[in-house]
Amino acid sequence: MTIPASVARIDGRRLVALDAGWELARTPPGACATPDALAALPLEWHPARVPGTVGASLHGDRDRPGAYDADDWWYRVRFPAPERRAGTRVSLRFEGLATIAEAWLNGAPVASSRNMFVPCAADVTDLLAPENELAIRFSSLDAEMAKKRPRPRWRTALVARQGLRWFRTTLLGRMPGWTPPIAPVGPWRAVTLECVERFELLSLRLHAGVEGDTGRLRVDAALRMVDGGRVEEARLRVGGSVFSLAVDESSRTRVHGDLGIPDVPAWWPHTHGAPRLVECRIEVRIGRDWIGIDAGRVGFRRLVLDQADGRVRFRVNGVPIFCRGACWTPLDIVSLAAEPAALRSALERLRDAGANMLRIPGNTVYEDEAFYALCDELGILVWQDFMFANMDYPAKDVAFRAGVEAEARALLERLHRHPCIAAYCGGSEVAQQAAMLGLPAAQWSNDLFTDLLPTLCAEIHPGIPYFPSTPWGGALPFHPDTAIAHYYGVGAYLRPLTDARLARVKFAAECLAFSHVPDAATSALVTGSPAPPPHDPRWKARQPRDPGAGWDFEDVRDHYLRELFGHDPVQLRSRDLARYHALSRVVPGELMRRVYAEWRSPGSGCGGALAWLHRDFLPGAGWGIVDATGRPKASYWYLRRAWAPRSVHVTDEGLNGLAIHVVNEAAEALAATVEVEMLRADGVPVDRARHGVLVPGRGALTLNAEAMVGYFADSAAAYRFGPARHEAIVVRLQDVEGRTISEDFHFPEGLDLPVRAAQVRAEARRDGDGRVTVTLASDVLLQSAAIACEGYFPDDNYFHVAPGCEKRVSFVPAPGCDGRFEAIVEALNLAAPVAVRLGRDAGDRAA
């Protein structure tokens, strides 16, 4: 296969992006077989975005449904031939066509595709004229699905049209109840002209690893010469070192080597070390000229998977990694693309939250090179599904199988050089879907997932773990106590928090799906109100739900609101809608914090858990921990504390009191102090202790709260000899200079603290680069304090503040900020909000 243009940069090769001047038009299915027939129809041509989709070109609006599968769509563009020297070959490249497409250049057919995930290319040197017209027809998917085909062994409720199983396209926009109905149709990835002067790069494989103390780099590149020249010699530059490569000549030129590279820096997930990368460049001599192939940056790391006794524990460079993060979704469901700055911002925000793994689920799309390169740079592992989900795919169909092989090869050739790739998976919930329908084990999978895909992974990206499906393993594939789970015990199945321990989860490839209420500014985008009534149809339409279920995920959140706060949600929203929204924002965060505390404790057998999902598709209370505008929701901030590499976590051990778990994922040992304060209702500590600890590098330890104070304090309020002695228990992890590294809070009798008047000090000061620091202090505990400030991004939010302690929050100005700072501080138990303001040039002002 030809290497995608975005992967390797070759000296002297010119890439001409065909990204301007496009038009599109709609025709009935099958109305035009060739571009010549278009002239006979009264068509309305519209400007088109390329790369992009029909929806992005016509509307660009996530709120407008688009039944784009119903019709044929024609794209056309006129362009001049690129300037080139004699002997130059020109290739027309399509990096992704969604989904059934044919292309013509100057009336001649040049390409066809039935798989949106497979790039295609054509040599068009002899077809180019001084002025050219390229036309692409995207055929109606509905019309194709209407053709009679064999029925599946089972049906899924995930999609409305079972015929989708025959087509290699995304399920985004085609899953009722999960995504808005905006089917992606069109040239969703780049269309380019590639001018090749000396040679064409046919394939390039770089396998970087570590053997003992030595880096290992296996290089294998295939070149096709286009001007009769030949490669005289070849070399590889890795960082500052140069190594010779072998050259073999046959029908194509092969450049290869298996190199031991001393003193290479190791690549780590960012939670455990630095994700160091090394520039890699192949150079070939043709005649007197050295021509370089920039292969990007490689990372040297050793990755193995511990699966003993049903475990799933990734080890990087010999160190076990607790993987946490989220299931990723495209930032823009309409175009399926992301602006570079937005993509970087989203991934950096996840990195800053402590996420060290993201999963690309099988019902979405493969991401582009920029995504994986950023994950390499930021030290975020990637669990990569192949794009299969829930359906009974026609594995025995020869054409379908060939398409799957081409798709898998295209993906693996692209990804095998990225150190971020930690696992491949056949798809999402295929085995689970069959098993939950009561089918026998022989029908849970097929040889696409058990033979073809693992064989290709072993050939092209050896050494990376592969799973046939997620979930997978155990007596039934969805039992969470063995191998890969989708854990929704705490969540959709309304299990108590104790189920997080009882389920004995080994690895949750997805978990903890909730209806996360966004902040008031985003809520107002849905209905115009910062606290929308839950029965408003516009609000309710944005609630995630399982197709066919008589409940949605707002019902799930309401169940836990009652469990955590003791309020009937229907009565609460009837008499105090703002209070209902305030509590609803923090309910999922409190649940997720507690579950991750269980799974990160030293005695847990859990190797990782990925929250469902990263980001909403539409403004509203979706599954995302980040809303559709990019604003973090309350749950994001709770997870940021729960995922921190150096952190302290409290778990309720019942009659054994409270356990305090200290986690240190850094390579260096942590000398610190653990402080426990047990507060009565007026904020006065009635029980208090400090204990010095030395946590080994990449280690953890557990303390007992009552062992620290030295007497029976009933810290978990488990014995019930009378009213709880404490309203809240604060645990701090402090460094040797007394700075707080991490805090956790426990509320023995639940989260419904009384609303109080308080003496709150809120001060703001200007720092460098336009930053503002807000300092908060209070004479009583502030519960889930939230600071709202348009035009600025905080580095923390939705936190508790212990009485007598200061909390500092740094705010970074957003692009376009005019310098004014106006923030409102609220807390669940604070009787009235507090304002803090700074003018453009004014000093501190506190209220």
C-alpha positions in Angstrom: 0.0 0.0 0.0 1.1 3.6 -0.5 1.9 5.4 2.7 -0.6 8.2 3.5 0.8 11.6 2.7 0.4 12.8 6.2 2.7 10.1 7.6 6.1 10.7 6.0 7.6 13.8 4.5 10.0 13.3 1.6 12.5 15.8 0.4 11.3 17.3 -2.9 7.9 15.7 -2.9 5.1 18.3 -3.5 1.7 17.8 -2.1 -1.1 20.0 -3.5 -4.2 20.1 -1.3 -7.4 20.3 -3.3 -9.3 22.0 -0.5 -10.8 25.1 -2.2 -13.4 25.8 -4.8 -15.5 22.7 -4.2 -19.3 22.5 -4.9 -21.8 19.9 -4.0 -25.3 19.0 -5.3 -28.0 16.5 -4.4 -29.6 14.1 -6.9 -32.1 11.2 -6.5 -30.4 7.8 -6.0 -29.1 6.5 -9.3 -30.2 9.6 -11.3 -26.7 10.1 -12.7 -24.3 7.4 -13.6 -21.5 9.7 -14.8 -20.6 13.4 -14.4 -21.7 14.1 -18.0 -25.3 13.3 -17.0 -25.4 16.1 -14.4 -25.9 18.8 -17.1 -29.3 17.4 -17.9 -30.6 18.0 -14.4 -31.7 21.3 -12.8 -29.3 21.0 -9.9 -28.6 23.5 -7.1 -24.9 23.7 -6.4 -23.7 24.7 -3.0 -20.2 25.7 -1.7 -18.6 22.6 -0.1 -16.0 22.1 2.6 -13.2 19.6 1.7 -12.1 17.8 3.7 -15.6 17.7 5.3 -19.1 16.2 5.0 -22.3 17.2 3.4 -23.7 18.2 6.8 -20.7 20.4 7.5 -21.0 22.1 4.1 -24.8 22.7 4.1 -25.4 23.5 7.7 -22.3 23.0 9.9 -24.9 22.7 12.7 -25.0 19.8 15.2 -28.6 20.7 16.0 -30.0 20.1 12.5 -30.7 16.5 11.5 -29.4 15.4 8.2 -30.9 12.4 6.3 -27.9 12.4 4.0 -28.0 8.7 3.4 -31.2 9.0 1.4 -29.8 10.6 -1.8 -26.8 10.7 -4.0 -24.4 13.6 -3.5 -22.0 15.0 -6.1 -18.9 16.9 -5.4 -16.9 18.8 -8.1 -13.9 21.1 -8.2 -11.9 22.7 -11.0 -8.1 23.1 -10.6 -5.0 23.8 -12.7 -2.4 21.1 -13.2 0.4 21.5 -10.8 3.8 22.7 -12.1 6.2 19.8 -12.4 9.4 18.8 -14.1 9.6 16.3 -16.9 9.4 12.7 -15.6 7.4 13.6 -12.5 4.4 11.3 -11.8 1.3 12.7 -10.2 -0.9 10.7 -7.9 -4.4 11.7 -6.9 -5.0 10.7 -3.3 -8.2 10.3 -1.3 -7.5 9.8 2.4 -11.2 9.0 3.2 -14.4 8.9 1.2 -17.7 8.3 3.1 -18.9 5.8 2.1 -19.8 4.4 -1.4 -17.9 6.7 -3.8 -16.7 6.9 -7.4 -14.4 9.6 -8.7 -13.8 10.9 -12.2 -11.0 13.2 -13.5 -11.9 15.0 -16.7 -14.6 12.5 -17.3 -12.4 9.4 -16.8 -13.0 7.1 -13.9 -10.0 7.1 -11.5 -11.1 5.7 -8.1 -13.9 3.9 -6.3 -14.4 3.1 -2.6 -16.9 1.2 -0.5 -15.0 1.8 2.8 -14.7 5.2 4.4 -11.7 4.0 6.4 -9.5 3.0 3.5 -7.5 5.6 1.6 -7.1 5.2 -2.2 -5.0 6.7 -4.9 -4.6 6.8 -8.7 -1.8 7.7 -11.0 -3.3 10.6 -13.0 -0.2 11.8 -14.8 -1.6 11.1 -18.3 -5.1 12.4 -17.5 -4.1 15.9 -16.4 -4.8 18.9 -18.6 -3.9 22.5 -18.0 -7.4 22.9 -16.5 -9.1 19.9 -14.8 -12.4 18.9 -13.2 -12.6 16.3 -10.5 -16.0 14.9 -9.7 -17.0 12.5 -6.9 -20.4 10.7 -6.5 -21.4 9.5 -3.1 -24.2 7.0 -3.6 -27.2 6.7 -1.4 -26.5 4.3 1.5 -30.2 3.8 2.0 -30.6 2.6 -1.5 -27.7 0.2 -1.1 -29.1 -1.1 2.2 -32.5 -1.7 0.5 -30.9 -4.5 -1.6 -31.7 -7.9 -0.4 -28.9 -9.6 1.6 -28.7 -12.5 4.1 -30.1 -11.8 7.5 -28.0 -11.6 10.6 -28.0 -14.2 13.3 -29.1 -11.5 15.7 -30.5 -8.0 15.7 -29.2 -5.1 17.6 -31.2 -2.1 19.0 -28.1 0.1 18.6 -29.0 1.0 15.0 -32.3 1.3 13.2 -31.1 -0.3 10.0 -29.6 -3.8 10.4 -28.2 -3.6 6.8 -25.5 -1.3 8.1 -23.5 -4.4 9.1 -22.6 -4.8 5.4 -21.0 -1.4 5.0 -17.7 -0.2 6.3 -18.8 3.2 7.6 -19.2 4.8 11.0 -22.2 4.4 13.2 -22.0 8.0 14.3 -25.1 9.8 13.3 -26.9 6.4 12.8 -27.4 5.4 16.4 -30.7 6.6 17.8 -30.6 7.8 21.4 -26.9 8.3 21.4 -25.8 10.6 18.6 -27.7 13.3 16.7 -29.0 12.0 13.3 -26.4 13.6 11.1 -25.0 10.8 8.9 -21.4 11.6 7.7 -21.3 11.6 3.9 -18.6 13.1 1.7 -14.8 13.5 1.4 -14.2 13.6 5.1 -10.4 13.3 4.8 -8.0 15.2 2.6 -7.9 15.1 -1.2 -4.5 15.9 -2.6 -2.2 15.7 -5.6 1.2 14.1 -4.9 4.0 15.0 -7.3 6.6 12.3 -7.3 10.0 13.0 -8.9 12.5 10.3 -7.9 10.7 7.6 -6.1 7.3 6.7 -4.6 7.2 5.5 -1.0 5.2 2.3 -1.0 5.5 1.3 2.6 7.4 2.2 5.7 7.6 0.2 8.9 9.4 1.4 12.0 9.3 -0.8 15.1 10.9 0.8 18.1 11.4 -1.1 21.4 13.7 -1.8 24.2 15.8 -4.9 24.9 17.6 -4.7 28.2 19.3 -1.3 28.3 19.4 -1.0 24.5 16.9 0.6 22.2 15.9 -1.5 19.2 14.7 0.0 15.9 13.7 -2.2 13.0 13.3 -0.3 9.7 11.8 -1.6 6.5 10.9 0.8 3.6 9.8 -0.1 0.1 10.4 2.4 -2.7 9.4 2.4 -6.4 11.7 4.4 -8.6 10.0 6.6 -11.2 12.9 7.9 -13.3 15.1 4.9 -13.8 17.5 5.8 -11.0 18.6 3.5 -8.2 19.4 3.8 -4.5 23.2 3.5 -4.1 23.2 3.6 -0.3 21.0 4.4 2.7 21.3 5.5 6.2 19.2 6.3 9.3 19.4 9.3 11.6 18.0 8.7 15.1 18.5 11.7 17.3 22.1 12.6 16.9 23.3 9.1 15.7 23.7 7.8 12.1 23.4 4.1 11.1 23.8 2.4 7.8 20.9 0.6 6.2 20.9 -2.3 3.7 19.6 -1.8 0.2 18.0 -4.6 -1.8 17.0 -4.1 -5.5 14.3 -6.2 -7.2 11.0 -5.1 -8.7 11.1 -2.4 -6.0 13.8 -1.1 -3.8 13.9 -2.2 -0.2 15.8 -0.3 2.5 16.0 -2.1 5.8 17.9 -2.6 9.1 17.7 -4.1 12.6 19.5 -1.7 14.8 20.6 -1.6 18.4 20.7 2.0 19.6 22.4 2.6 22.9 21.4 5.3 25.5 18.0 6.0 24.0 15.6 7.9 26.3 12.6 5.8 27.4 9.0 6.8 26.5 6.6 6.7 29.5 3.0 7.5 30.0 3.1 11.0 31.5 1.8 9.8 34.9 4.9 7.7 35.4 7.6 9.6 33.6 8.5 11.7 30.6 7.1 10.7 27.1 10.5 11.2 25.4 10.5 11.0 21.6 13.4 10.9 19.1 13.4 12.3 15.6 13.8 9.7 12.9 14.9 10.3 9.3 15.8 7.9 6.5 18.2 9.1 3.8 18.8 7.4 0.5 21.5 8.3 -2.1 20.4 8.4 -5.7 23.4 9.3 -7.8 25.0 12.2 -6.0 21.9 13.4 -4.2 20.8 12.4 -0.7 17.1 12.4 -0.4 15.5 12.3 3.1 12.3 10.7 4.3 11.2 12.3 7.6 9.4 9.6 9.5 8.5 11.7 12.4 9.3 10.9 16.0 9.6 7.5 17.6 9.4 6.5 21.2 11.3 3.6 22.8 9.3 1.7 25.4 8.7 -1.9 26.4 5.0 -2.8 26.8 3.7 -6.1 28.1 0.3 -7.3 29.4 -0.1 -9.2 32.6 -3.1 -11.5 32.2 -2.4 -14.0 35.0 -5.5 -15.1 36.9 -7.8 -13.0 34.8 -5.9 -9.8 35.4 -5.5 -7.1 32.8 -2.6 -5.0 33.9 -0.4 -3.1 31.4 3.3 -2.8 32.2 5.4 -0.2 30.5 9.2 -0.5 30.9 8.5 -3.1 33.6 6.3 -0.9 35.7 2.5 -1.7 36.2 0.3 1.2 35.1 -3.1 1.9 36.4 -4.8 3.1 33.2 -7.5 5.8 33.6 -9.1 8.2 31.2 -12.1 8.2 28.9 -13.6 6.9 25.7 -12.8 9.4 23.0 -15.3 10.9 20.6 -14.7 13.3 17.6 -14.7 16.9 18.7 -17.1 17.7 15.8 -19.7 15.1 14.9 -20.7 17.0 11.7 -17.3 17.3 10.0 -15.6 14.5 12.0 -12.5 16.8 12.1 -10.9 19.1 14.6 -9.0 22.3 14.4 -5.4 21.6 15.5 -5.6 24.1 18.4 -8.9 22.6 19.6 -7.5 19.1 19.4 -4.4 20.0 21.3 -6.4 21.9 23.9 -8.7 18.9 24.4 -5.9 16.4 24.8 -3.8 18.7 27.1 -6.8 19.1 29.3 -7.2 15.4 29.6 -3.4 15.1 30.3 -3.7 17.7 32.9 -6.5 15.8 34.5 -4.3 12.8 35.0 -5.7 10.7 32.1 -3.1 8.3 30.8 -5.2 6.3 28.4 -8.0 7.0 25.8 -10.0 4.5 24.0 -11.2 5.0 20.4 -14.5 3.0 20.5 -15.6 0.8 17.6 -18.8 2.8 16.9 -16.9 6.0 16.1 -14.1 6.6 13.6 -10.3 6.2 13.4 -8.6 9.4 14.3 -6.1 11.2 12.1 -2.4 11.4 12.4 -2.5 14.6 14.5 -4.4 12.8 17.3 -1.9 9.9 17.6 1.1 12.2 17.3 -0.3 14.4 20.1 -0.9 11.3 22.3 2.8 10.3 21.7 3.9 13.8 22.7 1.7 14.1 25.8 2.2 10.6 27.1 -1.3 9.3 26.7 -1.8 5.6 25.8 -4.4 4.7 23.2 -6.7 1.6 23.3 -7.7 1.3 19.6 -10.9 -0.5 18.6 -11.4 -1.6 15.0 -14.6 0.0 13.8 -17.1 -2.8 14.6 -19.9 -2.6 17.2 -22.8 -4.7 18.4 -23.7 -6.3 15.0 -23.4 -9.7 13.4 -20.9 -8.9 10.6 -20.9 -11.0 7.4 -17.5 -12.6 8.0 -17.9 -15.3 5.4 -18.6 -12.8 2.6 -15.5 -12.7 0.4 -15.8 -9.0 -0.7 -16.6 -7.8 2.9 -13.7 -9.8 4.3 -11.3 -8.3 1.7 -12.5 -4.8 2.6 -11.9 -5.5 6.3 -8.4 -6.7 5.6 -7.6 -3.6 3.5 -9.0 -1.4 6.3 -7.0 -3.1 9.0 -3.8 -3.0 7.0 -4.3 0.7 6.3 -4.8 1.4 10.0 -2.0 -0.7 11.2 0.5 0.6 8.7 -0.4 4.1 10.0 -0.3 3.4 13.7 2.4 0.8 14.3 5.1 3.6 14.7 3.2 5.3 17.6 4.4 4.5 21.1 1.0 5.6 22.4 -0.7 2.5 21.0 -1.3 0.1 23.9 -4.0 -2.3 22.6 -6.0 -3.3 19.6 -9.5 -4.6 20.0 -11.8 -6.3 17.4 -14.7 -4.0 18.3 -17.2 -2.9 20.9 -19.9 -5.2 22.4 -20.1 -7.7 19.5 -19.7 -10.7 21.8 -21.7 -9.0 24.6 -24.6 -8.3 22.2 -24.9 -12.0 21.2 -24.4 -13.3 24.7 -27.0 -11.0 26.2 -29.5 -12.3 23.6 -29.0 -15.8 25.0 -27.1 -17.2 22.0 -24.6 -20.0 22.6 -20.9 -19.2 22.9 -20.2 -20.4 19.4 -22.2 -17.4 18.0 -20.6 -14.7 20.2 -17.8 -14.0 17.7 -16.5 -14.9 14.2 -13.1 -15.3 12.6 -12.8 -11.7 11.6 -12.1 -11.1 15.3 -10.5 -14.3 16.3 -8.3 -14.9 13.2 -8.0 -12.2 10.6 -7.5 -9.1 12.8 -5.2 -10.7 15.3 -3.1 -12.1 12.5 -2.7 -8.7 10.8 -1.9 -7.1 14.2 0.8 -9.7 14.8 2.3 -9.2 11.3 2.3 -5.4 11.2 2.4 -4.3 14.9 3.8 -7.2 16.8 3.9 -7.2 20.6 0.8 -5.1 21.1 -2.0 -6.8 23.0 -5.1 -7.7 21.0 -8.6 -8.5 22.3 -11.3 -10.0 20.1 -14.0 -7.7 21.6 -14.8 -5.5 24.6 -16.0 -6.7 27.0 -14.3 -10.1 26.8 -13.5 -13.0 29.1 -15.1 -14.8 31.9 -18.1 -17.2 32.0 -20.0 -14.6 30.1 -18.2 -11.8 28.2 -19.9 -9.1 30.3 -19.0 -10.5 33.7 -16.6 -7.9 35.1 -14.5 -10.1 37.4 -12.3 -11.5 34.6 -10.4 -9.8 31.8 -12.2 -6.9 30.0 -15.4 -5.4 31.4 -17.9 -2.7 30.6 -18.8 -1.7 34.1 -22.1 -0.1 34.8 -23.0 -1.5 38.2 -22.6 1.9 39.7 -24.5 3.7 37.1 -27.1 2.3 34.7 -27.8 -0.8 36.9 -28.3 1.3 40.0 -26.1 -0.8 42.2 -24.8 0.7 45.5 -21.3 2.0 45.7 -20.2 -1.2 47.4 -20.6 -2.9 44.1 -17.5 -1.3 42.8 -15.6 -3.6 45.1 -17.9 -6.5 45.0 -17.7 -6.7 41.2 -13.9 -7.3 41.3 -13.4 -5.4 38.1 -10.1 -6.3 36.4 -10.2 -3.7 33.6 -13.1 -1.5 32.5 -12.7 -0.5 28.9 -15.7 1.7 29.5 -17.6 2.5 32.7 -19.5 5.0 34.9 -21.8 6.5 32.2 -23.9 9.3 33.7 -26.0 12.2 32.6 -23.5 15.0 33.5 -25.2 18.4 33.9 -23.1 21.2 32.3 -22.6 24.6 33.8 -25.3 27.2 33.6 -23.9 28.9 30.5 -24.0 25.7 28.5 -27.4 24.6 29.9 -28.8 27.9 28.7 -27.8 27.0 25.1 -30.4 24.2 25.2 -33.5 26.0 26.4 -32.4 29.6 27.2 -32.5 28.9 30.9 -29.5 28.3 33.1 -31.6 25.7 35.0 -33.8 24.1 32.4 -36.9 22.1 33.7 -36.1 18.5 33.2 -39.5 17.9 31.5 -38.7 20.5 28.8 -38.7 18.5 25.5 -35.6 20.3 24.3 -33.7 19.3 27.4 -35.1 15.8 27.5 -34.2 15.1 23.9 -30.5 15.6 24.9 -30.6 13.0 27.6 -28.6 9.9 26.7 -30.6 6.7 26.7 -30.4 3.1 25.5 -32.7 2.5 22.5 -35.9 0.8 23.6 -35.4 1.4 27.3 -38.2 3.0 29.4 -35.7 5.1 31.3 -32.8 7.4 30.5 -29.6 8.4 32.3 -31.2 11.4 34.0 -33.3 8.8 35.9 -30.0 7.1 36.8 -28.6 10.3 38.1 -31.8 11.1 40.1 -31.5 7.7 41.7 -28.1 8.5 43.1 -29.1 12.0 44.0 -31.5 10.4 46.4 -28.8 8.0 47.6 -26.2 10.6 48.2 -28.2 13.6 49.4 -31.4 12.0 50.7 -33.7 14.2 48.6 -36.6 13.1 46.4 -35.5 14.5 43.0 -39.0 15.1 41.8 -40.0 17.1 44.9 -36.6 18.9 44.8 -36.9 20.1 41.3 -40.6 21.0 41.9 -39.7 23.5 44.6 -36.1 24.5 43.9 -35.0 23.9 40.3 -31.7 25.7 40.8 -30.8 23.6 43.8 -31.8 20.4 41.8 -29.3 21.4 39.1 -26.6 22.3 41.6 -26.8 18.9 43.3 -27.2 17.1 40.0 -23.9 18.5 38.7 -21.9 17.0 41.5 -23.6 13.7 41.9 -21.7 11.9 39.1 -18.4 13.4 40.2 -18.9 12.2 43.8 -19.7 8.7 42.5 -16.8 8.6 40.1 -14.4 9.8 42.8 -15.4 7.1 45.2 -15.3 4.3 42.6 -11.8 5.3 41.4 -10.7 5.5 45.1 -11.7 1.8 45.4 -10.0 0.8 42.1 -6.7 2.7 42.8 -6.3 1.3 46.3 -3.2 -1.0 46.8 -5.4 -4.0 47.5 -7.5 -3.6 44.3 -7.1 -6.0 41.5 -8.2 -3.4 38.9 -5.7 -2.5 36.2 -7.6 0.4 34.7 -10.9 2.1 34.0 -12.0 4.4 31.2 -15.0 6.6 31.7 -17.8 6.8 29.2 -17.4 9.5 27.6 -14.9 12.3 27.0 -17.1 14.9 25.4 -20.8 15.6 24.5 -21.9 15.8 20.8 -24.5 18.4 21.6 -25.0 21.0 24.5 -26.9 19.3 27.3 -26.6 16.7 30.0 -24.8 14.1 27.9 -22.4 11.3 28.8 -19.4 13.6 28.4 -17.3 14.8 31.3 -16.6 17.8 29.0 -19.5 19.6 27.3 -20.0 20.2 23.6 -18.4 23.6 23.8 -15.2 22.3 25.4 -16.0 23.4 29.0 -15.2 20.8 31.6 -18.2 19.7 33.7 -18.1 19.2 37.4 -17.2 15.5 37.0 -14.1 16.5 35.1 -12.8 18.3 38.2 -13.6 15.4 40.5 -11.8 13.0 38.2 -8.8 15.4 38.0 -8.3 14.8 41.7 -9.2 11.1 41.5 -6.7 10.5 38.7 -3.7 12.5 40.0 -0.4 10.6 39.8 0.4 11.6 43.4 -2.8 11.5 45.4 -4.6 10.4 48.6 -7.9 8.5 48.5 -10.3 7.6 51.3 -12.4 4.5 51.3 -15.1 3.4 53.8 -14.1 0.1 55.3 -17.2 -0.2 57.5 -16.5 -1.4 61.0 -12.8 -1.1 60.2 -13.1 2.6 59.8 -11.6 4.7 57.0 -8.7 3.6 54.9 -6.3 6.2 53.6 -4.5 5.2 50.4 -1.5 7.2 49.3 -0.4 6.7 45.6 2.9 7.8 44.2 3.3 7.0 40.5 6.5 9.1 40.1 9.9 7.3 39.9 11.1 9.2 42.9 10.1 8.2 46.5 7.7 10.6 48.1 8.5 11.9 51.6 5.3 13.5 52.8 2.9 14.0 55.7 -0.6 12.6 55.8 -2.9 14.8 57.9 -6.4 13.8 59.1 -8.9 16.3 60.5 -12.3 15.1 61.7 -14.6 18.1 61.8 -17.8 18.6 63.7 -20.7 20.7 62.2 -19.2 24.0 63.2 -15.9 23.2 61.5 -13.9 22.6 64.7 -11.6 19.6 64.5 -12.5 17.2 67.3 -10.0 14.5 66.2 -6.8 15.2 64.4 -3.5 13.5 63.6 -0.4 13.8 61.4 1.8 11.0 60.2 5.0 11.1 58.2 5.2 8.6 55.3 7.8 7.6 52.7 6.0 6.2 49.7 8.4 4.3 47.3 8.7 5.4 43.7 5.8 4.0 41.7 4.3 2.6 44.9 1.5 3.0 47.3 0.6 2.4 51.0 -2.5 2.3 53.1 -3.1 3.9 56.6 -6.0 3.6 58.9 -7.6 6.8 60.1 -8.2 5.6 63.7 -4.8 4.1 64.0 -3.5 7.5 63.2 -5.5 9.3 65.8 -4.8 6.5 68.3 -8.3 5.8 69.6 -11.8 4.9 68.6 -13.4 7.8 66.7 -16.0 5.9 64.6 -14.6 7.6 61.5 -17.0 5.7 59.2 -20.0 6.2 61.5 -20.5 2.5 61.2 -21.2 1.6 64.9 -24.2 3.9 65.2 -24.0 4.3 69.0 -25.5 7.8 68.5 -25.3 10.7 66.2 -22.3 10.8 64.0 -19.4 12.5 65.8 -18.2 14.2 62.5 -19.8 16.1 59.7 -16.7 15.8 57.5 -13.3 14.2 57.5 -10.5 15.8 55.6 -7.4 13.9 54.6 -4.4 15.8 53.2 -1.2 14.7 51.6 1.5 17.4 52.1 5.1 17.7 50.9 8.0 18.3 53.2 7.5 22.1 52.9 3.9 21.8 54.0 2.3 22.3 50.6 -0.8 20.3 49.9 -0.3 17.8 47.1 -3.8 16.2 47.3 -6.9 16.2 49.5 -9.8 13.9 49.9 -13.0 14.4 51.9 -15.4 11.9 53.5 -18.9 12.7 54.8 -19.9 10.0 57.3 -23.7 10.8 57.2 -24.0 11.7 53.6 -23.6 14.8 51.5 -26.7 16.8 52.5 -24.9 19.4 54.6 -27.1 22.3 56.0 -26.9 25.5 54.1 -25.2 28.2 56.2 -24.2 31.8 56.3 -20.4 32.0 56.3 -17.6 34.4 56.5 -15.9 33.9 53.1 -12.8 35.7 52.0 -12.4 35.8 48.2 -9.5 37.8 46.9 -8.1 38.1 43.4 -4.7 39.3 42.2 -3.1 39.6 38.9 -0.1 37.4 38.0 2.0 37.4 34.8 0.7 36.7 31.3 -2.8 37.9 32.2 -3.3 35.2 34.8 -5.5 35.8 37.8 -5.2 33.9 41.2 -8.2 33.7 43.4 -7.7 32.9 47.1 -10.6 31.5 49.0 -11.0 30.9 52.8 -14.0 30.3 55.0 -14.9 29.9 58.6 -17.0 26.8 57.8 -16.4 24.0 55.3 -17.4 24.9 51.7 -18.9 22.0 49.9 -18.3 21.6 46.2 -17.3 25.2 45.8 -17.6 26.3 42.1 -16.2 29.5 40.5 -17.9 30.7 37.3 -16.0 33.3 35.3 -16.5 34.0 31.6 -13.4 34.6 29.7 -11.0 32.6 31.9 -10.1 28.9 32.4 -9.5 27.7 36.0 -7.0 25.1 37.0 -9.5 23.6 39.6 -13.2 23.8 40.3 -15.9 22.0 42.3 -13.7 21.5 45.3 -14.3 21.4 49.0 -12.6 23.9 51.2 -11.9 23.1 54.8 -12.4 25.8 57.4 -9.3 27.8 58.2 -7.5 26.7 55.1 -6.8 28.7 51.9 -7.6 27.4 48.5 -5.9 29.1 45.5 -7.2 28.8 42.0 -5.3 30.1 39.0 -7.3 31.4 36.0 -5.8 31.7 32.5 -7.4 34.2 30.1 -9.2 32.7 27.1 -8.5 34.1 23.6 -10.2 37.5 23.2 -10.4 38.2 27.0 -10.5 41.9 27.6 -8.7 41.7 30.9 -11.7 42.2 33.2 -12.2 39.5 35.8 -15.7 38.9 37.3 -16.2 35.7 39.1 -19.0 34.3 41.2 -18.2 31.7 44.0 -21.0 29.3 45.0 -21.0 26.2 47.2 -23.7 23.7 47.9 -23.9 24.7 51.6 -23.3 28.4 51.1 -26.3 30.6 51.7 -25.4 33.3 49.3 -22.9 33.5 46.4 -19.7 35.6 46.7 -18.4 37.9 44.0 -14.8 38.7 43.2 -13.8 41.2 40.6 -10.9 42.9 39.0 -11.0 45.7 36.5 -8.6 45.9 33.6 -5.9 47.6 35.7 -7.4 47.7 39.2 -5.9 46.1 42.3 -7.5 43.4 44.4 -11.1 43.7 45.2 -12.8 41.2 47.5 -16.4 40.6 48.4 
